[in-house]
Amino acid sequence: MAKKFDFEPLFSKDTPADARATGKRGKYDFAVAYPDPESVPIDGLWQALRDAIQKEGKGMAIYPPPQGHVGMRELLVEKFTEDRGMKVAKEDIVLGNGSGQGITLLCQILVNQGDVVLTEDNVYVGTLRTLRRFKADVRGIPTDDNGIIPEELEALLKQLTAEGKTVKFIYTIPTFQNPMGSVLPLERRKQLLQIAYKYNVPIMEDDCYVDLAYEGDVPPAIHSLDDRGQVMYVGSVSKIIAPGVRLGWAVGPQSVVGRLLNVKLDGGANELAAMAINLYLRREMDSHISEICAILREKRDAMLSALGEYFPPSCKWTKPKGGLFIWLTLPEGVDASAFREKALDADVGYMPGVNFSPSGQAKNSLRLCFGFNTPDEIKEGIRRLAEVFEREGAFKQASGSAPARKRSVR
Amino acid sequence: MAKKFDFEPLFSKDTPADARATGKRGKYDFAVAYPDPESVPIDGLWQALRDAIQKEGKGMAIYPPPQGHVGMRELLVEKFTEDRGMKVAKEDIVLGNGSGQGITLLCQILVNQGDVVLTEDNVYVGTLRTLRRFKADVRGIPTDDNGIIPEELEALLKQLTAEGKTVKFIYTIPTFQNPMGSVLPLERRKQLLQIAYKYNVPIMEDDCYVDLAYEGDVPPAIHSLDDRGQVMYVGSVSKIIAPGVRLGWAVGPQSVVGRLLNVKLDGGANELAAMAINLYLRREMDSHISEICAILREKRDAMLSALGEYFPPSCKWTKPKGGLFIWLTLPEGVDASAFREKALDADVGYMPGVNFSPSGQAKNSLRLCFGFNTPDEIKEGIRRLAEVFEREGAFKQASGSAPARKRSVR
């Protein structure tokens, strides 16, 4: 047999080694941010594609506009105006593979090795991974039940400025935050923006979950409050249609859009998907969102009720008004990641809190996603999880544990 | 009005500035590599999607496998085996946005600033742009009517080795090359591989045009001749279905796949498109490819015949056996890029040859793509182009022009 060629010495010094996940999943899968699988609007998407393809199918013979399908971007302009109070033109929008591609490309054009980027502590693990991939120095901003604490952000920026650090941007999910489920109130959004102005730091607002609102009003986007072009904005249809369609957007001022297009060397966003989604959303967006919100509200309630039934008072958890996540905190000193395999043995998946923390805190917390399973499955999964935790001693404060941090997550 | 925020000082030092193209196109658009717009299999794709979505639509609620749709990769394994003589497993394939995303990510994991990459001189402008984006030192390998000249490749590698340069890989489009239309014969493929073995340099084989074969047999893929895992391989459905569906693949040994997935931070390839294309190709690939080849053969013949009718003997052009391109060479000393605007004024688009050349040669050549227009339009477009060239003096050798290079392109 021929000697195999060794690629290892050739790999670029800037790219990380192979670190593929094993991908083990539980039947009761509270680990990953899936929406409700029964709600994928299969018939509506197919009908929309049938009609769109008859009308504009030949257009697929040419490469899509670099910024993506025009009709879809026009629809987004309307949606951003009506739902989020934003003023943008279709030229300010770049379509891509989910919000993930937008976030990655924005990081790519902004982050040099060692640059500081601020995020909520804790924050979406995908963004954290991407920032680390670009060798950013990610610092966590302390949060409470209402998201980023403005005073803490200002203190952090003051300190970093004194240290002479370059802060490239503040990444935030202000609405139904991943993983903590919080909503940043309007007053804090304004304060956050004023602080960004004062320290001359742009904001990257991730609004991925905004349509999954189960009670009360949602504050306007931070982007809508900004009159200086200092806020970048990303989102996707992963939560209102399905992650598999891989359609998202990045919004920014022209200088950012131009840079972004120069690193987005993939020939444009998928026109087939954009065509179908554009027409489907024009026909059925409001009714479909109402429908999935009703389903997800029921699932959230099922999980909250099961937590109340099976989990002891030594644990705390959030009661989110939207989104997909409940943030569960075990007693002080308990290591939530220690039971992951045991939980998977009982067919239950969850995500340890420490995975979401730039500072490596939140060791005794974990994230539960209620989107994927049925309410009955959720109840059974939470029952099994409580059983594993009880058996493994996770409900009791660890003896000899370190004293609580001044500001624990919640 | 508020002072606008200035992003310029924040951009990463590794990313190029905004350089958006103006996008001016002619009615007779021989500039861009579009396939035949009438051949986009609209009904077939729609029917396939209708059936696929009923069967596997719910699967879109979860994120796609990082390497992309399983069924599509299984189909590719069959196609590679039957058509290209390759032995690969579905785990060796990563789906992405066209072949462009694969090429970009492979460059990203392999190229450090200043690394040498070898390509045909001349070569696909998209790859050239991507390599320059990663600051590769791109060197052109001299070619003739049969593609890369093995002796020239070996001489170049010998010289670069003597200079102590790191050569990261050889990028080649061996079949229906873009822009020159050549096919590398089997014997040269074997020689190329032996040289790659001798100098320990991997090959990136771009097989984007292989299905557009209008006469004679196509030699097997270089990948199929390699038993050391030294050849990476990319391709797409852009030419057999449509660029707008944005589906392509990168194939490589596991070490390359693992690295690639670590920089492909976009949540996976489009499942909606992959689902439809997978089922469509399983149903109609062979008949559809026969059909588009018949149409494109007619277009090629129309362009060759119009060139014969309207262009003088002072010009030379290739007679490709497949693909989408004719490479036209004006008399020595003429600058083919000088007439681009004038041609667009006559509604004709073409791509100056110098755009494709790593060494900046081929100044008196240009690329004509015959895929987009109808045969009648092609005839009229070539007539207009000849009129512009005649009027502008492009058919006469420039007075005082430099003597011909020892090895001009053809």
Interface residues (C-beta under 8 A of the other chain):
Chain A: M1 A2 K3 K4 F5 D6 F7 E8 L10 F11 S12 K13 D14 T15 P16 A17 D18 A19 R20 V32 Y34 P35 D36 P37 E38 S39 V40 I42 L45 W46 L49 R50 I53 Q54 G57 K58 G59 M60 A61 I62 Y63 P64 P66 G96 N97 G98 G100 Q101 T104 Q108 I109 L110 V111 N112 G126 R129 T130 R133 K168 F169 N200 P202 D227 R228 G229 Q230 S238 A242 P243 G244 V245 R246 P253 Q254 S255 V256 V257 G258 R259 L261 N262 V263 L265 D266 G267 G268 A269 N270 E271 L272 A273 A276 F372
Chain B: M1 A2 K3 K4 F5 D6 F7 E8 L10 F11 S12 K13 D14 T15 P16 A17 D18 A19 R20 V32 Y34 P35 D36 P37 E38 S39 V40 I42 L45 W46 L49 R50 I53 Q54 G57 K58 G59 M60 A61 I62 Y63 P64 P66 G96 N97 G98 G100 Q101 T104 Q108 I109 L110 V111 N112 G126 R129 T130 R133 K168 F169 N200 P202 D227 R228 G229 Q230 S238 I241 A242 P243 G244 V245 R246 P253 Q254 S255 V256 V257 G258 R259 L261 N262 V263 L265 D266 G267 G268 A269 N270 E271 L272 A273 A276 F372
